[in-house]
Amino acid sequence: MLKTLVSLGCGAAAMVALAIAPANAADELESKLQTCNACHGQNGQPIDKSIPIIWGQTTAYLTKQLHDYRSEDRNNPVMSPLAGMIKPEEWRKVATYFTAKPWPAKQASAGPAPAAPPEQKIAVCRICHQPNFEGGLPAPRLAGQSYEYLVGAMTSFADDKRTNSQDMATLMKMLSAEERDAIAKYLAAL
């Protein structure tokens, strides 16, 4: 319930900000992108752990997500309408803007890093997400995303609630809930 309220509040704030954007095209795009910070954070740290970090994320991935939200290949009550307000010819500019931002500094951990999940379970992830999970074509950076976002995304793929990557859905269905949990904890600690 709290997650839904946070999402709706973020969406409402962002839509209001988009509606009052300046007329100048460059300023308008900059203003639209500043509204993203209402949820994704002024310093790149999202306001809620269920929201992904987009600062420093890969351009190709961000561009694809804007497309998928707009086309409703990926449904989200906040992001789908917001992505619909960004013109397709602006997607790469938007993605490049956030890619150029620094990945937020990691918060100090209170305890030891979780043990890596069994290599055979995580090895296939490295094929797309790169050896250190820093992302690259075609996949996003996973290292340092919040546990809550990661486990939620993996579960959504496994449960067919997120359908914008058939490969991810197939892979996540092959893992148990406990394995997805261990992988999410490991990636969040990187």
WOURWO-V145634 format. One record per residue. N is the residue number from 1. SS is DSSP state (H for helix, E for strand, - for the rest). PHI is phi in whole degrees, -180 to 180 (none if undefined). PSI is psi in radians with two decimals (NA if undefined). Layout:
# WOURWO-V145634
N_SS_PHI_PSI / N_SS_PHI_PSI
This chain:
# WOURWO-V145634
1_-_none_-0.80 / 2_H_-63_-0.71 / 3_H_-60_-0.76 / 4_H_-64_-0.75 / 5_H_-65_-0.71 / 6_H_-62_-0.80 / 7_H_-62_-0.79 / 8_H_-65_-0.69 / 9_H_-64_-0.76 / 10_H_-61_-0.81 / 11_H_-62_-0.76 / 12_H_-64_-0.77 / 13_H_-63_-0.73 / 14_H_-68_-0.69 / 15_H_-66_-0.70 / 16_H_-62_-0.79 / 17_H_-64_-0.68 / 18_H_-65_-0.62 / 19_H_-68_-0.44 / 20_-_-107_0.40 / 21_-_-64_2.59 / 22_-_-64_2.84 / 23_-_-78_-0.59 / 24_-_-60_2.28 / 25_H_-59_-0.81 / 26_H_-66_-0.78 / 27_H_-65_-0.62 / 28_H_-64_-0.79 / 29_H_-63_-0.79 / 30_H_-58_-0.74 / 31_H_-65_-0.75 / 32_H_-58_-0.73 / 33_H_-72_-0.54 / 34_H_-65_-0.52 / 35_H_-67_-0.42 / 36_H_-62_-0.52 / 37_H_-68_-0.28 / 38_H_-57_-0.58 / 39_H_-113_-0.72 / 40_H_-82_-0.11 / 41_-_97_2.42 / 42_-_-64_-0.49 / 43_-_-113_0.28 / 44_-_90_-0.16 / 45_-_-93_1.99 / 46_-_-57_2.66 / 47_-_-75_-0.25 / 48_-_-141_2.47 / 49_-_-69_-0.21 / 50_-_-84_-0.11 / 51_-_-98_2.33 / 52_-_-76_2.73 / 53_-_-76_2.25 / 54_-_-112_-0.30 / 55_-_-65_2.26 / 56_-_77_0.07 / 57_-_-73_2.86 / 58_-_-72_2.51 / 59_H_-62_-0.83 / 60_H_-60_-0.74 / 61_H_-65_-0.82 / 62_H_-63_-0.70 / 63_H_-61_-0.79 / 64_H_-63_-0.69 / 65_H_-66_-0.70 / 66_H_-60_-0.78 / 67_H_-59_-0.85 / 68_H_-66_-0.66 / 69_H_-66_-0.78 / 70_H_-65_-0.73 / 71_H_-82_-0.09 / 72_-_65_0.43 / 73_-_-72_-0.38 / 74_-_-130_1.98 / 75_-_-95_2.35 / 76_-_-155_2.24 / 77_-_-63_-0.36 / 78_-_-97_-0.93 / 79_H_-72_-0.61 / 80_H_-59_-0.88 / 81_H_-66_-0.63 / 82_H_-67_-0.77 / 83_H_-64_-0.55 / 84_H_-65_-0.35 / 85_-_-88_-0.16 / 86_-_-100_2.16 / 87_-_-67_2.50 / 88_H_-53_-0.62 / 89_H_-70_-0.18 / 90_H_-97_-0.18 / 91_H_-55_-0.85 / 92_H_-66_-0.66 / 93_H_-63_-0.77 / 94_H_-62_-0.84 / 95_H_-62_-0.76 / 96_H_-63_-0.67 / 97_H_-58_-0.85 / 98_H_-76_-0.57 / 99_H_-61_-0.64 / 100_-_-72_-0.31 / 101_-_-74_2.58 / 102_-_-73_2.47 / 103_-_-61_2.33 / 104_-_-60_2.52 / 105_-_-61_2.44 / 106_-_-74_2.39 / 107_-_-73_2.49 / 108_-_-62_2.40 / 109_-_-87_2.50 / 110_-_-80_-0.40 / 111_-_-134_-3.06 / 112_-_-68_2.65 / 113_-_-65_2.50 / 114_-_-66_2.65 / 115_-_-65_2.56 / 116_-_-64_2.47 / 117_-_-66_2.90 / 118_-_-52_2.36 / 119_H_-54_-0.71 / 120_H_-65_-0.41 / 121_H_-83_-0.48 / 122_H_-107_-0.24 / 123_H_-59_-0.71 / 124_H_-65_-0.50 / 125_H_-65_-0.58 / 126_H_-68_-0.40 / 127_H_-58_-0.81 / 128_H_-98_-0.69 / 129_H_-86_0.00 / 130_-_81_2.80 / 131_-_-56_-0.64 / 132_-_-105_0.26 / 133_-_61_0.54 / 134_-_-85_-0.07 / 135_-_84_2.84 / 136_E_167_3.07 / 137_-_-56_2.23 / 138_-_-102_0.20 / 139_E_-111_2.73 / 140_-_-79_2.86 / 141_-_-68_2.35 / 142_-_-111_-0.54 / 143_-_-59_2.11 / 144_-_90_-0.09 / 145_-_-66_2.78 / 146_-_-71_2.60 / 147_H_-55_-0.78 / 148_H_-61_-0.77 / 149_H_-66_-0.83 / 150_H_-61_-0.88 / 151_H_-66_-0.62 / 152_H_-65_-0.75 / 153_H_-66_-0.77 / 154_H_-64_-0.72 / 155_H_-66_-0.69 / 156_H_-62_-0.70 / 157_H_-66_-0.78 / 158_H_-63_-0.58 / 159_-_-95_0.17 / 160_-_61_0.43 / 161_-_-87_-0.47 / 162_-_-115_2.10 / 163_-_-124_0.28 / 164_-_-87_0.19 / 165_-_-152_1.81 / 166_H_-65_-0.61 / 167_H_-61_-0.79 / 168_H_-65_-0.71 / 169_H_-61_-0.79 / 170_H_-62_-0.83 / 171_H_-64_-0.75 / 172_H_-69_-0.51 / 173_H_-70_-0.39 / 174_-_-80_-0.22 / 175_-_-102_2.57 / 176_-_-78_2.89 / 177_H_-59_-0.66 / 178_H_-67_-0.68 / 179_H_-68_-0.73 / 180_H_-62_-0.70 / 181_H_-62_-0.81 / 182_H_-64_-0.72 / 183_H_-65_-0.76 / 184_H_-62_-0.75 / 185_H_-63_-0.75 / 186_H_-63_-0.86 / 187_H_-64_-0.68 / 188_H_-64_-0.53 / 189_H_-81_-0.19 / 190_-_-72_NA
